[in-house]
Every structure is written in C-alpha cells, then in structure tokens.
C-alpha cells in the first residue's frame, strides 16, 4: 500500500492511499522540495534547490541546479525511475521542474511539471 502525500484520510476515515504512478510522482516531489536537514533520520535527504534559488540567475546556476537534481534523483529514486530528460527554470519567484522519466517496473514513460513559489 502506498500512502498518499501529504498524509490525509479518505472518505471512510482511513489513511489515504495513492496509486503507483501517483506515489512515484509524490516521491519525486518530496525529494525535489525537501531541504537537506529537514528530515531527522535522513539528514542528507533532499536536493538543496531552495538555497540555490537566491543566487544570481545565470546559465551556470541553471546547470548547477540541473546537475544537482539529476544526481539526487539517481541516488534516491534510481531503482524506481530512469530520468530521460530534465529541465529546471527559475523565473521571478517560481521554480519549475519539467521531468520526463520511465517507471522501471512497468517501462511506462511519464512526464511531470512541478512548480513551487519561493
């Protein structure tokens, strides 16, 4: 059973569950938007993206964010997904991540666009 994120209850008062594809997307979102040090038992978990957003915008910054995110996805979710393409954009106060990945269990290709205002 895959617990839904964020944790919630369904209409029957039970813990909400998520389908496999939704659960994988939720794991990706947690990894991308978690700062290292936020999780007590996994202090190295997270992608440090929010810290990089306040650096001056440049091609080097975009490359750094993309490289960091690619490495973290491989490190924590490499057994679940295979990243096919990744594009990170920071404009004004919004971070956008466009991700195309293949679910290893089903070989199904998925796309996701995740955004977060900072």
C-alpha positions, 0 to 999 in steps of 0.5 A: 500500500502506498500512502498518499502525500501529504498524509490525509484520510479518505472518505471512510476515515482511513489513511489515504492511499495513492496509486503507483504512478501517483506515489512515484510522482509524490516521491519525486516531489518530496525529494525535489522540495525537501531541504537537506536537514529537514528530515531527522533520520535522513539528514542528507535527504533532499536536493538543496534547490531552495538555497540555490534559488537566491543566487544570481540567475545565470546559465551556470546556476541553471546547470548547477541546479540541473546537475544537482537534481539529476544526481539526487534523483539517481541516488534516491529514486534510481531503482524506481525511475530512469530520468530521460530528460530534465529541465529546471527554470527559475523565473521571478519567484517560481521554480519549475521542474519539467521531468520526463522519466520511465517507471522501471517496473512497468517501462511506462514513460511519464512526464511531470511539471512541478512548480513551487513559489519561493 
